[in-house]
Amino acid sequence: MRIGVIGATGTIGSRVVAEALARGHDIRAFGRDTTGAAAAETRENITWTSLDVLDPEGIAAVLPGLDVLISAFQPGNAARDLADTIERSIADAGVYATAARALLKALETHPRTRLIVVGGAGSLEIEPGVVLADAEERLHETLDSVGLPRAYAAAVRGHRDALNVLRTSNRRWTYFSPAEDIAPGERTGRFRIGEDQPVRDAEGRSRVSAEDAAVALVDEAELPRFVQRRFTIGY
């Protein structure tokens, strides 16, 4: 398969690239400025291209030949400067919905290309009909538990809004909500899959490694199970 990855130098995007390459896929890696990454690249079957995820025409121009486009877009680069990404996400929480609209607009000219968007856990239901993003006290408790400032609630709601944008579309989209606690760790390849509620372990924690998130994303790229639907994972 030929897979495009937006945010290919980020925490999740870089691991998606590595996982997909290990499985023998051809990768087109996208980012705001990929000059340095392209110059340092030594792996086969990967090309780097600079891309603005808010530019529908630019996105449409790179879609020919892609089977799947995975967007792990974040403002800033959390892998390099987490504090900067958090600050940017709070300052412009609407950027996630704007990016979703740009991606859908680009797909109008390439409707056969599948889109997988990496979003947030805040749109998952904590009880029937109630999502975390709308339950302020519970949201603040969750942000506290994973070490994020309470002001990051704005970004959580921004991710929820992006999912709602996708839900209005008839394109071949999939939305991935990672676990509430996601960080670099071990690739186990062993996790449980859910849909609209968090997957929690025996201690009640919703957690997963970025490496296993990449496994789940490439699994979905290879064998689509959640077209026009959301899914999540956890241990």
KOLTOR-840360 format. One record per residue (C-alpha): y, x, z. Coordinates in pm, 1 decimal, padded with zeros to 6 digits. Example, Ala and Ser with C-alpha at 12.3 -4.5 7.8 and 13.67 -1.06 7.14 Angstrom:
<rs>
<r><y>-00450.0</y><x>01230.0</x><z>00780.0</z></r>
<r><y>-00106.0</y><x>01367.0</x><z>00714.0</z></r>
</rs>
This chain:
<rs>
<r><y>00000.0</y><x>00000.0</x><z>00000.0</z></r>
<r><y>00361.7</y><x>00095.7</x><z>-00036.3</z></r>
<r><y>00548.8</y><x>00027.6</x><z>00284.7</z></r>
<r><y>00921.2</y><x>00058.0</x><z>00344.8</z></r>
<r><y>01043.1</y><x>00131.6</x><z>00697.3</z></r>
<r><y>01404.1</y><x>00072.7</x><z>00801.7</z></r>
<r><y>01499.9</y><x>00270.2</x><z>01110.1</z></r>
<r><y>01239.4</y><x>00530.7</x><z>01023.6</z></r>
<r><y>01380.0</y><x>00794.2</x><z>01261.5</z></r>
<r><y>01392.2</y><x>00561.6</x><z>01563.0</z></r>
<r><y>01151.2</y><x>00520.3</x><z>01851.6</z></r>
<r><y>00935.4</y><x>00251.5</x><z>01690.4</z></r>
<r><y>01017.1</y><x>00320.4</x><z>01325.4</z></r>
<r><y>00912.3</y><x>00685.3</x><z>01342.4</z></r>
<r><y>00580.8</y><x>00586.3</x><z>01493.6</z></r>
<r><y>00526.1</y><x>00320.4</x><z>01228.0</z></r>
<r><y>00581.7</y><x>00589.7</x><z>00964.8</z></r>
<r><y>00330.2</y><x>00823.3</x><z>01130.9</z></r>
<r><y>00071.1</y><x>00547.2</x><z>01175.1</z></r>
<r><y>00102.9</y><x>00425.0</x><z>00816.3</z></r>
<r><y>00083.5</y><x>00776.5</x><z>00672.9</z></r>
<r><y>-00228.4</y><x>00845.4</x><z>00880.8</z></r>
<r><y>-00389.2</y><x>00540.7</x><z>00719.1</z></r>
<r><y>-00312.3</y><x>00665.9</x><z>00368.8</z></r>
<r><y>-00017.8</y><x>00443.4</x><z>00277.3</z></r>
<r><y>00282.6</y><x>00549.8</x><z>00069.8</z></r>
<r><y>00603.9</y><x>00531.3</x><z>00269.7</z></r>
<r><y>00967.0</y><x>00484.9</x><z>00175.9</z></r>
<r><y>01162.8</y><x>00574.4</x><z>00487.3</z></r>
<r><y>01513.0</y><x>00432.9</x><z>00528.2</z></r>
<r><y>01798.1</y><x>00505.2</x><z>00765.5</z></r>
<r><y>02175.3</y><x>00518.6</x><z>00778.6</z></r>
<r><y>02177.3</y><x>00888.4</x><z>00688.9</z></r>
<r><y>01843.9</y><x>01045.3</x><z>00599.9</z></r>
<r><y>01975.9</y><x>01376.1</x><z>00467.0</z></r>
<r><y>01848.2</y><x>01579.3</x><z>00759.8</z></r>
<r><y>01513.5</y><x>01400.6</x><z>00778.7</z></r>
<r><y>01453.7</y><x>01445.5</x><z>00406.0</z></r>
<r><y>01535.1</y><x>01816.5</x><z>00424.8</z></r>
<r><y>01294.0</y><x>01869.6</x><z>00714.5</z></r>
<r><y>01009.5</y><x>01653.5</x><z>00577.3</z></r>
<r><y>00680.0</y><x>01834.4</x><z>00514.8</z></r>
<r><y>00439.5</y><x>01538.5</x><z>00496.9</z></r>
<r><y>00301.0</y><x>01396.4</x><z>00174.0</z></r>
<r><y>00340.8</y><x>01040.4</x><z>00045.1</z></r>
<r><y>00683.3</y><x>00982.2</x><z>00198.8</z></r>
<r><y>01032.0</y><x>00967.6</x><z>00049.9</z></r>
<r><y>01357.5</y><x>00931.4</x><z>00242.0</z></r>
<r><y>01650.6</y><x>00718.1</x><z>00130.2</z></r>
<r><y>01979.8</y><x>00635.6</x><z>00302.9</z></r>
<r><y>02029.4</y><x>00260.3</x><z>00338.2</z></r>
<r><y>02271.4</y><x>00021.3</x><z>00505.2</z></r>
<r><y>02070.1</y><x>-00267.4</x><z>00651.5</z></r>
<r><y>02379.9</y><x>-00488.2</x><z>00640.1</z></r>
<r><y>02412.5</y><x>-00451.0</x><z>00261.1</z></r>
<r><y>02196.2</y><x>-00710.4</x><z>00080.2</z></r>
<r><y>02251.4</y><x>-00555.1</x><z>-00261.4</z></r>
<r><y>02153.5</y><x>-00211.9</x><z>-00133.7</z></r>
<r><y>01838.6</y><x>-00351.5</x><z>00025.0</z></r>
<r><y>01747.1</y><x>-00541.1</x><z>-00292.9</z></r>
<r><y>01780.1</y><x>-00218.8</x><z>-00491.8</z></r>
<r><y>01505.3</y><x>-00046.6</x><z>-00290.7</z></r>
<r><y>01259.8</y><x>-00339.1</x><z>-00284.9</z></r>
<r><y>01092.1</y><x>-00289.9</x><z>-00626.5</z></r>
<r><y>00743.9</y><x>-00148.9</x><z>-00573.8</z></r>
<r><y>00729.1</y><x>-00226.5</x><z>-00201.4</z></r>
<r><y>00447.9</y><x>-00444.7</x><z>-00071.8</z></r>
<r><y>00596.3</y><x>-00472.3</x><z>00276.0</z></r>
<r><y>00933.7</y><x>-00388.7</x><z>00429.8</z></r>
<r><y>00931.7</y><x>-00327.2</x><z>00805.0</z></r>
<r><y>01273.2</y><x>-00334.1</x><z>00970.0</z></r>
<r><y>01296.5</y><x>-00154.0</x><z>01304.5</z></r>
<r><y>01675.8</y><x>-00155.4</x><z>01282.9</z></r>
<r><y>01882.1</y><x>-00076.5</x><z>01589.9</z></r>
<r><y>02252.3</y><x>00008.3</x><z>01610.4</z></r>
<r><y>02246.5</y><x>00378.1</x><z>01686.7</z></r>
<r><y>01922.3</y><x>00570.5</x><z>01733.4</z></r>
<r><y>01748.4</y><x>00509.7</x><z>02064.4</z></r>
<r><y>01511.2</y><x>00801.2</x><z>02006.5</z></r>
<r><y>01806.2</y><x>01040.5</x><z>02007.6</z></r>
<r><y>02057.0</y><x>00867.7</x><z>02237.2</z></r>
<r><y>01934.8</y><x>00560.9</x><z>02422.9</z></r>
<r><y>02259.7</y><x>00510.2</x><z>02611.5</z></r>
<r><y>02456.3</y><x>00498.5</x><z>02285.5</z></r>
<r><y>02217.8</y><x>00243.6</x><z>02134.3</z></r>
<r><y>02243.2</y><x>00024.7</x><z>02443.3</z></r>
<r><y>02622.1</y><x>00043.0</x><z>02433.7</z></r>
<r><y>02635.9</y><x>-00040.5</x><z>02063.3</z></r>
<r><y>02390.0</y><x>-00328.6</x><z>02103.8</z></r>
<r><y>02598.2</y><x>-00483.4</x><z>02379.6</z></r>
<r><y>02925.7</y><x>-00436.4</x><z>02190.1</z></r>
<r><y>02799.0</y><x>-00601.8</x><z>01869.6</z></r>
<r><y>02509.6</y><x>-00825.5</x><z>01965.1</z></r>
<r><y>02559.1</y><x>-01034.5</x><z>01651.4</z></r>
<r><y>02450.7</y><x>-00745.8</x><z>01431.7</z></r>
<r><y>02084.0</y><x>-00841.6</x><z>01459.7</z></r>
<r><y>02141.9</y><x>-01185.0</x><z>01307.9</z></r>
<r><y>02368.5</y><x>-01028.4</x><z>01043.7</z></r>
<r><y>02091.2</y><x>-00785.9</x><z>00950.6</z></r>
<r><y>01838.1</y><x>-01070.6</x><z>00931.4</z></r>
<r><y>02063.0</y><x>-01258.3</x><z>00689.8</z></r>
<r><y>02109.1</y><x>-00947.2</x><z>00475.2</z></r>
<r><y>01734.0</y><x>-00889.3</x><z>00458.7</z></r>
<r><y>01665.1</y><x>-01249.7</x><z>00360.7</z></r>
<r><y>01940.6</y><x>-01240.4</x><z>00099.3</z></r>
<r><y>01785.4</y><x>-00928.8</x><z>-00054.0</z></r>
<r><y>01444.9</y><x>-01095.6</x><z>-00067.5</z></r>
<r><y>01581.7</y><x>-01374.5</x><z>-00285.0</z></r>
<r><y>01534.3</y><x>-01145.5</x><z>-00584.7</z></r>
<r><y>01197.8</y><x>-01009.6</x><z>-00462.6</z></r>
<r><y>01023.2</y><x>-01305.7</x><z>-00296.4</z></r>
<r><y>00677.5</y><x>-01145.8</x><z>-00310.1</z></r>
<r><y>00776.5</y><x>-00859.4</x><z>-00080.4</z></r>
<r><y>00675.0</y><x>-00928.8</x><z>00277.2</z></r>
<r><y>00922.2</y><x>-00865.5</x><z>00558.5</z></r>
<r><y>00832.9</y><x>-00767.6</x><z>00915.0</z></r>
<r><y>01122.9</y><x>-00754.8</x><z>01160.2</z></r>
<r><y>01090.6</y><x>-00573.4</x><z>01491.7</z></r>
<r><y>01290.3</y><x>-00775.4</x><z>01741.2</z></r>
<r><y>01298.8</y><x>-00828.3</x><z>02115.4</z></r>
<r><y>01096.4</y><x>-00986.9</x><z>02392.1</z></r>
<r><y>01379.8</y><x>-01212.7</x><z>02506.4</z></r>
<r><y>01287.9</y><x>-01493.1</x><z>02268.5</z></r>
<r><y>00940.7</y><x>-01525.4</x><z>02423.7</z></r>
<r><y>00872.5</y><x>-01831.2</x><z>02637.4</z></r>
<r><y>00853.9</y><x>-01781.0</x><z>03013.4</z></r>
<r><y>00749.6</y><x>-02144.2</x><z>03049.7</z></r>
<r><y>00696.8</y><x>-02418.4</x><z>02789.1</z></r>
<r><y>01016.7</y><x>-02465.2</x><z>02593.1</z></r>
<r><y>01215.6</y><x>-02206.7</x><z>02794.2</z></r>
<r><y>01276.6</y><x>-01860.5</x><z>02649.5</z></r>
<r><y>01372.2</y><x>-01559.7</x><z>02858.2</z></r>
<r><y>01706.4</y><x>-01518.3</x><z>02680.0</z></r>
<r><y>01818.0</y><x>-01860.3</x><z>02809.5</z></r>
<r><y>01708.3</y><x>-01810.1</x><z>03171.7</z></r>
<r><y>01985.3</y><x>-01588.4</x><z>03308.4</z></r>
<r><y>01844.5</y><x>-01511.9</x><z>03653.3</z></r>
<r><y>01499.1</y><x>-01430.7</x><z>03519.2</z></r>
<r><y>01652.7</y><x>-01228.4</x><z>03235.9</z></r>
<r><y>01854.9</y><x>-01020.3</x><z>03480.4</z></r>
<r><y>01542.6</y><x>-00957.0</x><z>03687.8</z></r>
<r><y>01357.1</y><x>-00841.4</x><z>03377.2</z></r>
<r><y>01639.3</y><x>-00611.1</x><z>03269.0</z></r>
<r><y>01650.1</y><x>-00463.4</x><z>03618.5</z></r>
<r><y>01274.4</y><x>-00400.1</x><z>03610.9</z></r>
<r><y>01286.9</y><x>-00204.3</x><z>03283.9</z></r>
<r><y>01600.7</y><x>-00009.8</x><z>03370.2</z></r>
<r><y>01847.7</y><x>-00179.0</x><z>03137.2</z></r>
<r><y>02198.1</y><x>-00292.5</x><z>03241.1</z></r>
<r><y>02246.1</y><x>-00664.4</x><z>03289.0</z></r>
<r><y>02511.5</y><x>-00659.1</x><z>03016.8</z></r>
<r><y>02225.4</y><x>-00594.2</x><z>02774.6</z></r>
<r><y>02156.9</y><x>-00968.9</x><z>02800.8</z></r>
<r><y>02399.1</y><x>-01004.6</x><z>02509.2</z></r>
<r><y>02170.0</y><x>-00793.9</x><z>02288.3</z></r>
<r><y>01865.6</y><x>-00989.3</x><z>02407.3</z></r>
<r><y>02032.2</y><x>-01307.3</x><z>02289.5</z></r>
<r><y>02129.0</y><x>-01133.3</x><z>01966.7</z></r>
<r><y>01761.4</y><x>-01065.1</x><z>01894.0</z></r>
<r><y>01681.9</y><x>-01430.5</x><z>01968.6</z></r>
<r><y>01949.4</y><x>-01536.8</x><z>01721.2</z></r>
<r><y>01797.0</y><x>-01311.4</x><z>01454.6</z></r>
<r><y>01460.5</y><x>-01483.1</x><z>01499.2</z></r>
<r><y>01630.8</y><x>-01819.8</x><z>01460.1</z></r>
<r><y>01786.1</y><x>-01697.6</x><z>01132.9</z></r>
<r><y>01441.2</y><x>-01604.0</x><z>01003.1</z></r>
<r><y>01301.7</y><x>-01940.9</x><z>01105.3</z></r>
<r><y>01534.9</y><x>-02113.8</x><z>00859.1</z></r>
<r><y>01386.8</y><x>-01917.1</x><z>00567.6</z></r>
<r><y>01089.1</y><x>-01983.5</x><z>00342.5</z></r>
<r><y>01046.5</y><x>-01612.0</x><z>00265.4</z></r>
<r><y>00733.8</y><x>-01422.4</x><z>00370.1</z></r>
<r><y>00871.2</y><x>-01299.4</x><z>00702.1</z></r>
<r><y>00703.2</y><x>-01200.6</x><z>01027.6</z></r>
<r><y>00883.0</y><x>-01135.3</x><z>01356.1</z></r>
<r><y>00739.2</y><x>-00892.8</x><z>01610.1</z></r>
<r><y>00839.9</y><x>-00928.0</x><z>01974.3</z></r>
<r><y>00726.0</y><x>-00618.0</x><z>02161.1</z></r>
<r><y>00639.6</y><x>-00632.8</x><z>02528.4</z></r>
<r><y>00924.7</y><x>-00648.9</x><z>02779.2</z></r>
<r><y>00853.4</y><x>-00289.5</x><z>02882.1</z></r>
<r><y>00805.2</y><x>-00070.4</x><z>02575.2</z></r>
<r><y>00842.4</y><x>00307.5</x><z>02572.9</z></r>
<r><y>00686.7</y><x>00617.0</x><z>02413.6</z></r>
<r><y>00339.0</y><x>00676.2</x><z>02547.8</z></r>
<r><y>-00023.7</y><x>00687.2</x><z>02436.9</z></r>
<r><y>-00181.4</y><x>00546.2</x><z>02122.3</z></r>
<r><y>-00484.4</y><x>00357.8</x><z>02252.2</z></r>
<r><y>-00534.3</y><x>00104.4</x><z>01972.7</z></r>
<r><y>-00638.2</y><x>-00139.3</x><z>02245.7</z></r>
<r><y>-00407.8</y><x>-00426.8</x><z>02328.4</z></r>
<r><y>-00401.3</y><x>-00804.9</x><z>02330.8</z></r>
<r><y>-00214.1</y><x>-01016.7</x><z>02079.7</z></r>
<r><y>-00007.9</y><x>-01323.5</x><z>02162.8</z></r>
<r><y>00234.6</y><x>-01550.0</x><z>01985.2</z></r>
<r><y>00518.9</y><x>-01719.3</x><z>02174.4</z></r>
<r><y>00446.2</y><x>-01611.0</x><z>02533.3</z></r>
<r><y>00442.0</y><x>-01256.6</x><z>02674.9</z></r>
<r><y>00105.1</y><x>-01086.4</x><z>02711.3</z></r>
<r><y>00079.8</y><x>-00969.5</x><z>03072.8</z></r>
<r><y>-00163.7</y><x>-00738.7</x><z>03249.0</z></r>
<r><y>-00343.8</y><x>-00804.9</x><z>03576.0</z></r>
<r><y>-00030.0</y><x>-00708.7</x><z>03768.9</z></r>
<r><y>00183.7</y><x>-00953.4</x><z>03572.2</z></r>
<r><y>00359.4</y><x>-00684.3</x><z>03370.1</z></r>
<r><y>00443.5</y><x>-00720.6</x><z>03001.4</z></r>
<r><y>00412.6</y><x>-00365.4</x><z>02872.0</z></r>
<r><y>00297.7</y><x>-00160.7</x><z>02575.1</z></r>
<r><y>00353.3</y><x>00185.8</x><z>02429.0</z></r>
<r><y>00565.2</y><x>00238.1</x><z>02119.1</z></r>
<r><y>00259.1</y><x>00400.8</x><z>01963.1</z></r>
<r><y>00047.5</y><x>00087.6</x><z>02005.5</z></r>
<r><y>00336.3</y><x>-00125.3</x><z>01878.4</z></r>
<r><y>00317.3</y><x>00083.3</x><z>01560.5</z></r>
<r><y>-00057.5</y><x>00017.1</x><z>01538.4</z></r>
<r><y>00004.6</y><x>-00357.6</x><z>01561.8</z></r>
<r><y>00280.1</y><x>-00347.0</x><z>01300.4</z></r>
<r><y>00072.3</y><x>-00155.3</x><z>01047.2</z></r>
<r><y>-00223.7</y><x>-00383.8</x><z>01120.1</z></r>
<r><y>-00002.2</y><x>-00680.5</x><z>01029.7</z></r>
<r><y>00120.8</y><x>-00503.6</x><z>00716.5</z></r>
<r><y>-00236.8</y><x>-00446.0</x><z>00602.2</z></r>
<r><y>-00378.6</y><x>-00784.6</x><z>00698.1</z></r>
<r><y>-00109.2</y><x>-01051.2</x><z>00741.9</z></r>
<r><y>-00187.0</y><x>-01302.4</x><z>01014.8</z></r>
<r><y>00159.3</y><x>-01417.3</x><z>01113.8</z></r>
<r><y>00349.7</y><x>-01506.2</x><z>00797.4</z></r>
<r><y>00653.5</y><x>-01720.2</x><z>00888.5</z></r>
<r><y>00554.4</y><x>-01674.8</x><z>01250.7</z></r>
<r><y>00619.0</y><x>-01445.6</x><z>01544.4</z></r>
<r><y>00367.8</y><x>-01240.4</x><z>01739.2</z></r>
<r><y>00368.0</y><x>-01010.4</x><z>02037.7</z></r>
<r><y>00129.9</y><x>-00767.9</x><z>02207.5</z></r>
<r><y>00062.5</y><x>-00625.0</x><z>02551.3</z></r>
<r><y>-00205.9</y><x>-00465.3</x><z>02764.3</z></r>
</rs>
